[in-house]
Amino acid sequence: MLWVLHLPRLQKVDKRVKNMIQKHIEELCKKFSDLNQEEIKVVERLSEVLQIVADLTQADIFIDSITKDPDAAIVVAEAKPRTAKSLYRFSVVGQLALKQNEPAVIRTQQTGLPTIGMRGISQEGVPIKQSVVPITSKTGRTIGTLIMEQDITEQVFQEKKVKDLIETTEHLSETLFKLAFAEGRISDILPDGLLIVNKNGAITYYNNAARDLFNRIGFLGEELKDKRITEIIPELGVRSDFIAEQMYMESQINGLNLAITSIPLNSSDETAGALMLIRDITEIRIKERELMLQSLVMKEIHHRIKNNLQTVASLLRIQARRVKSRKARKSFNDSISRILSIAVVHDILSKEEMELVDINNVISKIVEMISFMTDPHKNISIKIDCQLIKLTSRQATSIALIINELIHNAMEHAFVGKNEGEIIIRVKERNNEIYLLVQDDGIGFNSDFSLDKSKNLGLSIIKTLVEEDLRGFINIKNNNGAMVEIKFPLINKLQYVGF
């Protein structure tokens, strides 16, 4: 299928202006060139679309006609872009383009071949890219040129930056090498060990920090110059490429942890093979081990808390079996569910690396736990729509208890007289606030229901957790069933200090 794009006819140049331009072109062509009338008409027709081309390409567009001098051309028409800044403040129509100033124009004029992307400098000192194509008559004679000039100041600037960077990189090695040997001993104020080894791995220079490091690992008083670096740091012996390629490694020597970076040097006299930086990272590694140990201790604490909570839940379960009162047994089961909800959070914290809990994981585990405790004769589905949100253990524990209470409340009251139903749990984060929605399609709350006046223990727990622990707001209403909306600020771990 052929698709045809219909465009409105281009608006023609005002007839009076058009006649003036064409008259000027004709006068210049007759004065400077040997073009006949038919050839001049070709130039005039091309000038009619010059402005459109300039606007479209965002470039200055010119028509140069040949002259009686083969090494010169005459500018007979121009158009400055209205969609970009022009390279020229004044008109250049009527000015001669000489070979020494416009080589691309004269080349195309003489050969009939286009010249694309030639660079130069405008009359006002602006870097430009010039493209030139020939204008030919019906007989194939080159009668002029169509020229496009674009400002490439930004491009030239970026290219210069790249060139400077390359040149800097090429001379960096030699500069660093000379700096190391400068009389001012600038390298001696560096906190890290700095040394230079030649292509054979022998030390040719070292600063005071390097001397101190080597003293501490057992080379006290020894002359380091001309000593092979592999004698001091044996691990480098298995890295034959440390002189030829940039390298990073860590080594433990006599109780010190050293971080070693090797950078190849290209010196003009080839006296240096690599620049090496050596840093003592012993304290950093000790801190890392302490943090790792602390993390393991915290995981073990959470694991034990989880086990203790499950033990308490088991004891309550045993006690519940001995109670004859249905109401008392329900109270026991509610307490067991709450304890296990808290245990879920500690179980997750005992397995994860941070003191932050994936709330989706918490909700999923609670839903799974409650599913085993619900009436098997009812088909109640629970859907979870939760963004990837991590909360502190304190917030996660509150959410776990809230979700537990809301689901149990829905299971117990929402589907009276119904054998099936749906509960939806949504958790979203927006503008550093958490939005929790729990909704069911059950019978809903009574029309006179009030959370403040409710004597339901579960709802009282929810209200306290939201307002006092999460410092949020709760809204309960009917919407084709019961709907509970909760909003509270997302608080990071550091904000809990001083609670």
C-alpha positions, 0 to 999 in steps of 0.5 A: 500500500502506498501512503501519500502525505499531502502537504499544503503548497508552500507559501510563495514569497511576496511578489514585490520582494521576489521581483526585487531579489530576482532583479538583484541576482540578475544584475550581479550575474550580468556584472560579474559572470558570463551566465546567459538569461536561461542560466540566470533563471535557474539561479533565481528559481533556486533562490525562491526556496532558500529561506525554507531550506535555511529554516529547516537546516537551521543553517545559513544558506547562500548561492554563489555564482561563478565569475569571469575569474575562475578563482572567485565567486560572487554571493548573489543570494542568502537566507538566514535561519529563523529557527536558529542564530545566524553566523552573520550579522550583516548581509554578504550578498554582492561580496566576492568569495576568493579561493584563499578564503573559500577553498571549498566553494572554488573547488566545487565551482571548478570541478563540479563535485560536492564538498561536504563537511569542510571546516573553516572560520566565518568572517566573524571568527566563528568555527563553521562546517561548510557543505557545498553542492554545484548548481548546474544548467540544463547543459550540465555546466556548473553555473554556481554553488549552493552553500550551507554553513553551520555553527560548530562551536560546541562540537569543536569545544568538545573535540578539544576537550577530548584531544586535551584529555588524550594529550594529558593521558599520554604525558601523565606518566612522565609528569608523575615520574618527574614529580616523584623526583622533584626537589620539593618532595611533594609526594612525601605529604601523601598519606599513602605509600607511593613508589615507582618500580622499573620494568624489572620490578625494582624500586627506583623511588619511594616516599616517606609513607611507603618507607613507614609501611615497609618498616612496620611489616618487617623491613626496618632499616633496610635499603629499599631502593633497587630492591625488587617489590616482589621481595616485599610483597610476595603476592605480586610474584603471581601477578606478572602483569602488574607492571604492564596493566593497571591492577588492584589487589589486597595483601596481608603481611605481618598483621597489616592489610595492604591495598595495592594499586599499580598503574603502568608508566610510559617514560621517555627513557624507560626508567620506570615501569609502574607507579604503585600506591599502597594504603594501610586498610587494616583498620577498615578491615577490622571494622568490617569484621566487627560489623559482620560479627555484630550483624551475625549477633543481631541475626542470632538475637532475632532468631532466638526471639522468634523461637521464644515467641513460637514457644509462647504461642505453643504454650498458649495453644496447649492452654487453649485446648484445656479451656471449655469456654468458646469465648476464652478459647477465641481469646487464646487463639487471637493472642496466639495469632498476634504473637506469631505475627510478631514472630514473622518479623523477627524470622525475616530479620534473622535471615536478611542482612539489614535491619530493614524488612521487606513489607511484602514478605511480611504480609505474605507470611502472615496471610499464609499463616492465617490461611491455615487457621481459617474455616476450610468450608469457606472460599475466601481469597486474599490478594496482595498488591504491594510495592517494593518497600522496606520498613524498619523492624518497628514499623514492620512489627506494627504493620504485621499486627495491623494486617493480622487484626484486619484479616481476622476481623474480616474472616470473622465478621465480613462473610457471615452468611456467605461461603466465598469472598475476597480480601484485598491488601494494597501497600503503596509509597508516595511522597515519603508516605506509606498508604495501606488499604485493606478491603473486603467485599463482605457485608460491611460495617453497621451504619452507626459504626464508630471506631472511637466508640468501638469496644472491639479489642482488635480494632482498638489495637489497630487504632493505637498502633496507627496513631501512637506507634506509626504516627499515622491516620486511619479511616474506616468506611463502607465501600461495597464491603468494609474498607480500612485506609491507613496512612503514615510517614515512611521513617528510616532507621536513624529517625528511631533513635531516641524513641 
